Amino acid sequence: MVVGKRPRSRSTGLIGALLRLVAIVALAWVAGLLWFSLTLPGAAPLATRTDAVVVLTGGKGRLARGVEVLQAGAAPRMLISGVARSSSMAMIAEAAELPMSAFATTDLGYGAVDTRSNAEETASWVTRREVRSLRLVTSSAHMRRARLELSRAVAADVRVVPDAVPHEVGAPGIPWEYTKFLARWLALNAGLG
């Protein structure tokens, strides 16, 4: 009796191909996460002037950075996008431990509930205010997705200066932010807007 290799079944070949595909996708995701993590954006210099500053709510340090930009004269007007409907300017000033006068040139955006609607709310405000350049303030891990959404919402000739605050400990992790960015990027590039 001759002992030889047992012929591979068709299902074994498919399982092996599927496992290789999963491994390639996982390696690509890890490589992308490394790129994303190692190239997180930082703060823009206050010497860089823009027509406005837009602060996306949802993280520590964002509002303080927006006020710092106003007080430094780096932008004359601010939009805080994604404000809870129950919040007033007085409540925001109190939470920021700043006088109301610090918010004299600030508009509150109540229409945004996520990054996509932040971009739409910002685009509408930019058009109304005839803004040609804006400083975008959000966390470093959120910045790429915020810029991605903003790039599809505002006119191409509006200059956007990213101004990231450090990613806060305890916020959704960088892998989660990367995965959301990647999913949105793939959806937009597949025409699923």
ROZAKOL-507685 format. One record per residue: residue in three letters; x, y, z of N, C-alpha, C in turn. Coordinates in steps of 0.1 Angstrom, whole numbers, plus 5000, padded with zeros to 4 digits. Example, Ala and Ser with C-alpha at 12.3 -4.5 7.8 and 13.67 -1.06 7.14 Angstrom:
<pts>
ala513249435078512349555078513249675078 ser512849785071513749895071512950005079 
</pts>
This chain:
<pts>
met500849885000500050005000500950125000 val500650214991501350344990500750444998 val501550505007501050615015501350745009 gly500450825007500650955000499851065007 lys499951185002499251295007497751275004 arg496951305014495551305012495151425004 pro494351404994493951524986493151624995 arg493551754992492951865000491451874995 ser490651895005489251915001489052064997 arg488052084989487752224984487552314996 ser486852275006486452355018487752395026 thr488752305027489952335033490652445026 gly490752445013491352545005490652685007 leu489352685008488652805010488852865024 ile488952775034489152825047490552885048 gly491552815042492952875042492953005035 ala492253025024492253155017491553255025 leu490553215032489753315041490653355053 leu491353265058492253295070493453385065 arg493953365053494953455048494453595046 leu493253605040492553735038492353805051 val491853735061491653795075493053845080 ala494053765079495353805084495953935076 ile495753945063496154055056495354185060 val494054165062493254285066493654325080 ala493954235089494354265103495754335103 leu496654285095497954355094497854495088 ala497054505078496854645072496154735083 trp495254685090494654765101495654815111 val496554715115497554745125498554845120 ala498954835107499854925101499255065100 gly497955075097497255195096497155265110 leu496955185120496855235134498155285138 leu499255225135500555275138500755415132 trp500455425119500555555112499755655119 phe498455625121497555715128498055765141 ser498555665149498955705163500255785163 leu501155755154502455815154502455955147 thr501355985140501256115133500056195138 leu499756185151498656265156498956415155 pro498056495150498356635149498456705162 gly499156825163499256895175498557035173 ala498957125182498357255182498957345171 ala498157425165498657525155499257645163 pro500257705158500857825164499757935165 leu499758005176498858125178499158235168 ala500358235162500758335153499958315139 thr499458195137498658175125497258235127 arg496958335118495658395119494658335109 thr493458335114492358285105491158375108 asp490158365099488958445100488058405112 ala488258275116487358225127488058105133 val487558065145487857945151486657865154 val486657735151485457645153485957535163 val485157535174485457435184484357325184 leu484757205183483857095183483757045197 thr482557045203482357005217482656855218 gly482856815231482956665233484256625240 gly485156725243486356685249486956795258 lys487756755267488456845276489456925269 gly489557055272490557135266490257205253 arg489157165247488757225234488257365236 leu487357385245486757525247487857615252 ala488757575261489757655266490757695255 arg490957605245491857645234491157745225 gly489857725223489157825214489257965220 val489057975233489058105240490458155240 glu491458075241492858115240493158175226 val492658115216492758165202492158305201 leu490958315206490258455206491058555213 gln491458525225492158615234493558655228 ala494158565220495458595214495358675201 gly494058695197493858765185494158685172 ala494258555174494458465162493258445154 ala492058475159490858475152489858565159 pro489058635151488158735158486758675162 arg486458555157485058505159485158355162 met484258305170484258155173482858095172 leu482857975167481657895167481957775176 ile481057745186481157625193480057535188 ser480457425181479557335174479157215183 gly477857185183477457065190477057095205 val476657215207476257255221474857195224 ala474757145236473457085241472357195241 arg471157155237470057255236469757325249 ser470057255260469757315273470857415278 ser471957425270473057515274472957655269 ser473357745277473257885273474757945273 met474958055268476258115268476758145283 ala475758175291476158195306476558065312 met475957955309476357825314477757785309 ile477957815296479257785291480357865297 ala480157995299481058085305481358035319 glu480358005326480557955340481357825340 ala481057725332481757605331483257625327 ala483457725319484857755315485557845325 glu484757885335485357975346485958105340 leu485158155330485558285323484358375323 pro484658505323483558605322482858595309 met481658635309480858645296481558715285 ser482258825289482958905279483958825271 ala484458715276485358625268484658565256 phe483258565256482558505246481758605238 ala482158725238481458835231481258815216 thr482258745210482258715195482058565193 thr481258505201481058355200479658325196 asp479458235187478158175184478058035188 leu476857995193476657865197475857785187 gly476357665183475757585173474957465180 tyr473657465179472857365186472457255177 gly472857255165472357155155473157025153 ala474357015159475156905157475056805168 val475056675164475056565174476156465172 asp476956485161478056395157478956465148 thr480056405144481056465136480556515123 arg479756435117479156465103478256595105 ser477456595115476556715116477356835121 asn478556815128479456925132479956995119 ala480256915109480756965097479657045089 glu478456985089477357055082477057185089 glu476957185102476757305110477857415108 thr479057365108480157455105480157515091 ala479857435081479757485067478657585066 ser477557565072476457665072476857795078 trp477557785090478057905097479057975089 val479957905083481057955074480458035063 thr479457985056478858055045478158185050 arg477358175061476658295066477658405070 arg478758365076479758465081480758495071 glu480658435059481658465048483158445053 val483258335060484658295065485458225053 arg486658275052487558225041488658135047 ser488858145060489858055067489358025081 leu489557905086489157875099490157785106 arg490157795119490957715128490057615134 leu490357485132489457375137490057325150 val489357335161489857285174489057155178 thr489757045179489156925185490356845190 ser490156725195491256645200492056585189 ser493356555192494256505182493756375176 ala493156285183492656165178491456185169 his490656285171489456315164489656395152 met490856465151491056565141490956515126 arg491556395123491456345110490056325105 arg489256265113487856245109487056375108 ala487356465117486656595117487056665104 arg488356665100488756725088488256655076 leu488056525076487556455065486056495063 glu485256505074483856545072483856695068 leu484656775073484656915069485056935055 ser485956855050486356875036485256845026 arg484256765030483156735021482056835023 ala482056915034480957005037481257155033 val482457195035482757335032483357355018 ala483257475013483857505000485357475000 ala485857424988487257384987488157504989 asp487657624987488657744988488657795003 val487957735012488057765026489357695032 arg490257775037491457715043491157675058 val491457545061491257495074492557465080 val492757525092494057505100493657415112 pro494257295112493957205123494657245136 asp493957255147494557295160494057195170 ala494857095172494456975180494956995195 val494056965204494356955218494756805221 pro495556775231495956645233494656555236 his494856425231493756325233493756295248 glu492556305254492456295268492356145272 val492956125283492955985289491455955293 gly490955845290489655805294488655835283 ala489055905273488155925261488255805253 pro487355785243487455665234488855655229 gly489355535229490755515226491155545212 ile492355565210492955595196492555485186 pro492655355190492155255180490755265176 trp489855305185488455335182488355455173 glu489055565175488955675167489555645153 tyr490655565152491155525139490155435132 thr489555345138488555265131487355345126 lys486855435134485855525129486255615117 phe487555665118488055745106488155655094 leu488755535096488855445084487555405078 ala486555375086485255335081484655445073 arg484755565079484155685072484855715059 trp486255705059487055725047486655625036 leu486555495040486155395030484755425025 ala483855455034482455485029482455605019 leu483155705022483155825013483855795000 asn484855715000485555674988484855574980 ala483855504986483055404979481755474974 gly481655604976480455684972479255664981 leu479455624993478355605002478055715011 gly478655835008478555965014477755965026 
</pts>
